[in-house]
Amino acid sequence: MRRVITAGDIPAAGELRVPLDAIVTPSARDTAAARGVRIVELPEDQISAVAAPDKTIALGADHGGFRLKEILKGVLEAMGFEVRDVGVYEEKPADYPDLALKVAELVAAGTAARGVVIDGAGIGSSMAANKVPGIRAALCYDKASARNSREHNDSNVLTLGARLLTEGQAEEVLRTWIATPFAGGRHQARVQKIMDIEQRYKKGLS
């Protein structure tokens, strides 16, 4: 029996893998287009099971970060991660807050363990991602900042500036950030204070 894909099957971001003979309803395609979700048709035996969240990295970039995103996507996959690529999928003008939001929402929802967002400087994406409750996005520019953001701040989203780093430097930052665990201890209380500030202002807006 052919699988029918409806609007309810479309995720909030990223891509949806469906069998080649699947029936995708018009409303499903409209919903996918509105959310920026790419529908990928594959043979049944090539559709892998959903990866565990702790092995999933959400990845996004605007047009300024597109080329670097494609390079780092391969790096992450070679490290054994399932990459949820939320776009962009071509070097066409796009607004970095839209991509940062998609990545941040996947991380905040627990669908991905961490996220990476790339734009020209990385600053705007960090600002946008940090507006999402539960996100601690860090703009990192070398190994020291990447290590500190993980050890001290338990950052769960990394932002990178494609115009400020070479490909080699960006990969070095990414690998350091991925490999560095949160130190906990005295840093846990400080991270909790960050979360407390977030909760205080959430209550004020409700």
N, C-alpha and C positions, 0 to 999 in steps of 0.2 A: 504494500500500500504506500502510495506517495505521501510524503510528509507535507502538511500545509503550514506555512509560516504566516502568522497573523501579526497585527500591531503589538499584541501582548508579548510576543517573543523577542521584540527588539530591545536590546540592552540600552543603558543610558549613554554609552559611549563605546568607542573602539570598533570592533568588527564582529560579525555574526557568520559562522561557518555553517553552511547548509549543504545537503546532498544535491548532486547535479540535477536530479529529477524532481526536486522539491517544488511545490506550488507556492509562490510568494504572492500574497494578495496585494492589490493596489494600495490598500491602507497601510500595509506593512512597509512597502517601499516608500510611501510618503513619510511615515514615521521615521524610518531610517535616514532619509534625506534631511529631515528637520533636526535630527540629533547628530548628524554627521557620522552615522554608523555605516561602515562599508559591509555590504553583503557579499561574501566570498563563496562561490559554488565549487565544491570539491567532490571527488569520488568518495563514497561512503567510508572506505577503508583508510582514507587520509584525514578524516575528521577526528582529531584527537579528543580525548576526554578533557573536561575543564581542568586546568591546572590548579593545584592547591594555592590558596592565596599567598602563602609564605614563599612561593616560588614564582610569583607573578609581579611584574614591574609594569606600571602604567607609564607610557611614553608619549609625549606630544611636543609639537613645535609649531611656531608660525613660519611664514615664508623665509624669514631671516635665519631660522635654525633648521630648516628642512634638510639640507645636505648633511649637516652634522648629525641630525637625528637618524638618518639612514645608516650612517657609519656606526654610531653607538648602538643602534638596534642589533647589528650583527655582533658587536662585542658582548652585549647582554645575552643574546641567544647562545653564543659560544660558551658563556659562563654557566649555562644550564637553566636560564630563566625563561619563562613564558612571557612574552612581551605583548601587552595590550596597547597597540598603536592607535591612538585616537586622532591622528592626523597632525599636520596637513599631509596630503598625499602627492602634492606637486608644489612647485615653487610659484604659487599664485598668492597675491596679497591676502593676508588673513590677520585678524586681531588677536594679539597674544592673550588677552584676558579670557577669551573663549576657550583656547586650548588649555590654559592653566586651570580653568574651572573643571574641564572634563577630567584631567588627571587627578586633581585634588578630590573630586567627588568619588572617584574609584578607590582612592586610598582611604578616605574618610568612611566609606561604606564597608571597608574590609575586603573588597574584591581584589585589591592589590596590596601587597605588603608595603611597597614604597612607590614613589613616582619620580619621574625626571621630566623637566620642562625646559625647552631651549628657545630663546629668542635672540635678538641681536646683542643685547647687553646682559640679559638675565634678571635685570632689576624689576621690570614691570611684571614679569611672570611670578616672581617671588611675592610681590605685593598682592597680586590677584589671588594666588593660591592660599596665602595666609588669611584671607577673608573667610575661608571655609572652616567651620568649627572642626577641631581635631587635627588640623594641619599645622605642621611646623616646617615651613619651607625655608631653605637656606641657599643663598647665592654663594657659590664656592668658586674660587679662582686659582687655587693651588692645593697641594696635598695637605698642607697644614690646616687650611680653612675647612677642607673636607673632613679631615680627622676630628677637628674640634667640634664641628657641627653635629657629628655623630656621638662622640664620647661625652660631651658636655650637655648638648641640647636635644639629643635624641631626635634629630631631624628626620622626617619621613618623606619629604619631597626635596629633591635637588634641582636647583635652577642653574643654567649655564648660559654664558654669553658667547654666541658663535663668532661674533666679530672681535672678541677680546682674547680668545684662546685658539691655539693651533689644534689640529686634530689630535696630535700626540698629547698635548697638555690636557685636553678635554677627557681623553681616555684615561689618563693618569688620575685625574680628579675623580672620575666616575668609579674606577676600580678601588681607589682608596676609600671613597664614601661607602661603597657596597661592602667592603671587607671589614670596616671598622664597627665594632659593637658599641652599644651605649654602656658607659662605665657604671651607671647607677650610683649608689652610695650618696655622697653629699650632693651630687648633681640631680638626683631624683627629686629632692625637695625643691630645687630651683625650677625644674621643669614643671613640677606640680603647681608652682606659683604662676607660671605662664598660663597653665590650664585654668587656674582659679580666676585669673583676670578675664579670660575668655568667657567663662561661665557667668561672671558678674555682669558683663555687658549683654550677654544673651538674655539674662533675666530682665534687665532694664528695658530691652526691646520688646519683650513678650507682653 
